[in-house]
Amino acid sequence: MNFVHLHLVLTHFPPVFSLECVAAAAAAQVVRSRRRELVRVALILTIVTCAMMPAIYFAGVRTADAI
């Protein structure tokens, strides 16, 4: 696996995680009994998405050099 492939794989995760985060936050507003757990899931997904951004950036820099 080279940096081009790694960059392509990594760039598809943040939009999916963002949509799941929005869905979990919306479900937390609807489902009162599991509100705390759903909010926690939404926050964890947001943190994971933000933590992936430096890896995506640096893989993109190496990809630009390879291309």
C-alpha positions in Angstrom: 0.0 0.0 0.0 1.5 3.3 -1.0 0.5 6.9 0.1 -1.8 7.4 -2.8 -3.9 4.4 -1.8 -3.7 5.3 1.9 -4.9 8.9 1.2 -7.8 7.7 -0.9 -8.9 5.2 1.9 -8.5 7.8 4.7 -10.4 10.6 2.9 -13.6 8.5 2.8 -13.9 8.0 6.5 -14.6 11.5 7.8 -17.8 12.1 5.7 -19.2 8.7 6.9 -18.2 9.4 10.5 -19.8 12.9 10.3 -23.1 11.5 9.1 -23.1 8.9 11.8 -22.3 11.6 14.3 -25.3 13.7 13.1 -27.5 10.6 13.2 -26.4 9.8 16.8 -27.0 13.4 17.9 -30.5 13.4 16.3 -31.3 10.0 17.9 -30.3 11.5 21.2 -32.9 14.1 20.8 -35.6 11.6 20.0 -34.8 8.7 22.4 -34.9 10.1 25.9 -33.9 6.8 27.6 -30.5 6.5 25.9 -29.7 10.2 25.6 -26.4 10.1 27.5 -25.0 7.1 25.6 -26.0 8.5 22.2 -24.4 11.9 23.0 -21.3 10.1 24.1 -21.2 8.2 20.8 -21.6 11.4 18.8 -18.8 13.1 20.7 -16.5 10.1 20.3 -17.1 10.0 16.6 -16.4 13.7 16.4 -13.1 13.2 18.2 -12.1 10.3 16.0 -12.9 12.3 12.9 -10.8 15.2 14.1 -7.9 12.9 15.1 -7.8 11.5 11.6 -7.3 14.8 9.9 -3.5 15.1 10.4 -3.0 11.6 9.0 -5.1 12.5 6.0 -3.2 15.8 5.5 0.2 14.2 5.6 -0.8 11.3 3.4 -2.1 13.9 0.9 1.2 15.8 1.0 3.1 12.5 0.2 0.5 11.7 -2.5 1.0 15.0 -4.2 4.8 14.3 -4.2 4.1 10.9 -5.7 1.9 12.2 -8.5 
